[in-house]
């Protein structure tokens, strides 16, 4: 799903006061143009819980690869799903 990059940038400017990576100190970040799904891990226990999905935007340090996951809905990057289309966090 494509992101509302303007809303995401505004969210970051408003809420992310420390832009430096906590691992390497770099301020070089990369953001994808799409949202991704983060699901619970169930090692060998089948497909897991149906409908439990965290829509995230991975913000990655270009130097060391440290990743911060932002909630794609609460950051404004995507619209909340319509009711009845599954459970999202």
C-alpha positions in Angstrom: 0.0 0.0 0.0 1.4 3.4 -1.0 2.0 5.9 1.8 0.9 9.4 2.4 4.5 10.7 2.6 3.4 14.2 3.5 1.5 13.0 6.5 4.3 10.7 7.5 6.9 13.5 7.2 4.7 15.8 9.3 4.3 13.1 11.9 8.1 12.6 12.1 8.8 16.3 12.3 6.3 16.6 15.2 7.2 13.5 17.2 10.7 12.4 16.4 13.0 15.0 18.1 16.2 12.9 18.0 17.0 12.2 14.4 20.3 10.5 15.1 20.5 6.7 15.0 20.8 5.3 18.6 23.2 2.6 17.3 25.8 4.5 15.1 24.9 8.2 15.5 24.1 8.8 11.8 21.3 11.0 10.7 20.9 9.3 7.4 17.5 7.5 7.2 15.7 5.7 4.4 11.9 5.3 4.2 10.1 3.1 1.8 7.1 4.3 -0.3 5.0 1.4 0.9 3.5 0.1 4.2 4.3 -3.4 5.4 2.6 -5.9 7.6 4.1 -7.2 10.8 2.4 -10.4 12.1 2.9 -12.5 15.2 5.5 -15.3 14.8 4.3 -18.9 15.2 7.3 -21.2 14.8 5.8 -24.4 13.3 2.4 -23.8 15.0 0.5 -23.1 11.7 -0.3 -19.8 10.1 -1.0 -18.0 13.4 -3.9 -15.8 14.4 -6.1 -14.7 11.5 -6.5 -11.0 11.1 -3.9 -9.8 13.6 -1.7 -7.4 11.6 0.4 -4.4 12.5 0.7 -2.0 9.5 4.2 -0.5 9.8 6.6 1.8 8.1 10.2 0.7 8.5 12.6 3.7 8.9 16.1 2.3 8.3 19.5 3.8 9.1 21.4 3.9 5.8 24.7 3.4 7.7 24.2 0.6 10.1 20.8 -0.9 9.2 19.1 -0.1 12.5 15.3 -0.2 11.9 12.5 1.7 13.6 9.0 0.6 12.9 6.3 3.3 12.9 2.6 2.4 13.1 1.4 3.3 9.6 -2.1 4.2 10.8 -1.3 6.4 13.8 1.4 8.2 11.9 -1.1 9.1 9.2 0.9 7.3 6.5 -2.2 5.1 5.6 -5.9 5.4 6.2 -7.4 3.0 8.8 -9.0 -0.1 7.2 -12.8 -0.2 6.8 -14.6 -1.9 9.6 -15.0 -5.7 9.1 -11.8 -6.0 6.9 -9.8 -7.7 9.6 -8.2 -6.7 12.9 -5.4 -4.2 12.8 -3.3 -2.8 15.7 
